[in-house]
């Protein structure tokens, strides 16, 4: 910086400590990575507990009800037991759905795109919303960005299912500038953009989705208008190849 002092020009140098900023950024990313890992491990434990305990218990109840029904002859008693069996079956179905929401095994075993296809298949079964899924990814993303991408897509699709009144949703994935971009576009009723950051109880609002993506070094963009559908697009960077090799 040049400054005139007493008729003389003096030059002052302002140095920014790039290494400190880089260290802070690396520490932030490490913390985020740990938080995501802990959260997913907790989801995995809960899902396993539900499968190994709650569902097995409900199966046992169902077997006992079936045996009880074989010993009954009274029509009213048979009707009551049959209703109880149906309730147990519904409870088991809901528990299985909860396990799927907590941690789909396809995400770990098959990858991001198969896990999204499975989620979209289930959404179509439950809501009747048709879907198109297109992937131009050159490779499967590493575990941490894969989870972040899946969770953001999951939340966007929950919003489509519950609020959009859509008939079809298009999901596309592509490589983009050292990361992965995902676009989710529905043909639903849309909304005024002034409501984009309004939180919905029990779900991430758009502001929270943006924050989650930002913490991972990415971004989320939303475009919508009344009766013109909604498009949600987000991008998450991938770690450099040397970072993956170290990991």
N, C-alpha and C positions, 0 to 999 in steps of 0.2 A: 504494500500500500504506500503510495507516494503522498507526502504531506509537506506543505510549505511552512517552514519554521524560520522566522527571522531572515527572510530572503533566501534561505537555503532549502533545497529539496532533500528531505530525508526519507529513506525507504525503510519501512517496517515489514517484517515477514511474519505472517500468521500461519502457524502450522497446525494442522488437524491430525490428531492421533488416529490414523486409519486403523491401526492394529487394535486399539481399544474398542472401536466401533465394531470391528469384525469379531472380536472376542465376545462382546455383548450379544451380537446376533447369533453366534454359534451357541452360546449358553441358552439363549431364548429358544432356539430350535431344539436343543437337547431336552429342555424342560417340557416343551410341547410334546416331543416324542415320548417322553416318559409318561406324561399324563394320558396320552392316547393309549399307550401300551397298558397302563394300569386299568383304565376304563374298559378296554376290550377284554382283559384278563378277568375282570370282575363279571362282565357280561357272560363270558364263557363259563365261569364257575356257577353262576346262577342257572344258566341253561342246563348244565350237567346235573345240578341238584334237582331241578324240576323233572328231568328225564329219569334220573335214577331213584327218586323218592316219590314225588307227587304223582307222576303218571303211573308208576308201578302200583302205588296204593290204589289209585282209581281203577286200574285193571283188576286188582284183587276184589274190589267192591263189585265190579261188573260180573266177575265169575260167580261170586256168592249170590248175587241177585238172579243170575241165570239158573243156578242150582235150586234156589228157592222157588222160582217159577215152575220148574218141573215137578215140584211137590204139591202145587196148589191146584184146586179144581174149581174154586169159587170164582165166578166171572169178575166180580168187582175187585177181588184181591189180585187176580191176574192183570187187570187193567192198571191197578196202582203200581204193581211191580214193573210192568212194561214201561210205564211212564218214568219210573225211577231209572230203568236201564237206559232209556233215551236221554235222560238228564246226565247220566254218567258219561255216555258217549259224547255228548256236547261238551262236557267239561274237559274230556281228554282232547277233543279237537281244539279247544281254545288254548289248552296248555301247549299243544304242539305248535300252534300258531305263535304263541308267546316265545317259545324256544327259537323259532325261525326269525322272529323280530330281533331277539337278543343277539343271536350269532348264527347266521346261516352257514352250515358246514361247507356249502359250495364255495363260499368266499375263500376259505383256506385250501380246500382240496382241488377246486376246478378253476378258480380265478374270478376276476371282476365281472367280465361279460356274462359267463354262465350264471353267476349269482344274481345279476340284474335280470337276466332272462327268467330265472326261477321266480324272482319277486314279481315281475310283470305278469307271469303266468298266473300266480296266485291272485294278484290284483284283478285280473280279468275274470277269474272264477268268482271272486267275491262281489265285484262291482259291475261286470259286463263291459268294462272299458277295454277296447281293442288297443293293440300297440304295434309299433314298428321299432325294431332295435337294429341299429347299424353300428358296426365297429370297424374303424380303419387303423386300429392300434397296431404298431409294429411288434410290440412285445408286452408281456404281462408286467404291470407295475410292481415295484417292491411292496412289502407288506404294509408299511405305515401309510404311504400315500394311497394305496389300494383301499384301506379301511376308510380314510377320510373321503375319498371319492364316492365310495359306496354309501356312507352315512349321509352325505350331502344329497346324493341322488335319491336315497330312501326318503328323506324329509321332503324333497320337492315332489315326489310321487305321492306321499301321504296327503300333501296339500291338493294335488290334482284329484285324488280319490274322494276327499272329504268336502272340498269346497268348489271345485271347478265346474261340476256338472258336465264333464266332458264325455265324448263318445270315443275319442281316440287320442293317444299320446305317442309322440315320436321321441325316441331317445337315440342320440348319436354320440359316439366317442371318437376322438381323433388325437393324434400327436400334434403338439403345438408349442413351439418356442421352448423346447427343453422340458416340457411337462405334458399333461393330458387335459384336454378340454372336453367337457360334457355339456350337451345342449338337450334340454327337455322342453318340448313344445306341445301344448294341448289345444284342442279346439273348443274349449269350454267358454263360460260366460265372461271370463276376464274380470278385471277390477280397475278402479282408479288408482293410479300410481301413488297417490297420496296415502293409500292404505298399505303400501308395500312393507312398511316397518311396524305395522300394528301387530303386537304379539297375539298368538292364538293359544289359549290355555292348554298345556300338555304338549306343546310342540314348539320347535324353534321358529321364531319369526325370521323374516328376511334379514333383519339387522344382525341377529345372532348367527345366521348362516354366513353372512359376510364376515363376521368376526372370526368364525371357525376357519373359514378359508384363508383369511388374512394371517391368522396365527400360523398356518401351514405355509405361508409365503405366496398364497394365491389370491383369487378374487371371485366375486359372484356378481352377476348382472341380471337384472329383471326387466322385462318389457311386457306391458299388458295394457289393455284398454277394454272398456265395457263391450261385451258381445263380440270380441275379437280374439279371445283366447289369451294365453300367457306363455311366455318363453323365459325359462330360467337357464342361464349359461354360467358355468364356473370352470375355473382353471386351477390346477394344482401342480407345482413344479416337482420334478423328479430329482432325486439326488444324483450328483455327478457319478460317472462310472467308477472313478477311483474311490469315492465314498462307499459305494456298494461293495467293492472288493474288500475294503477294510472291514466293513460290517460283516 
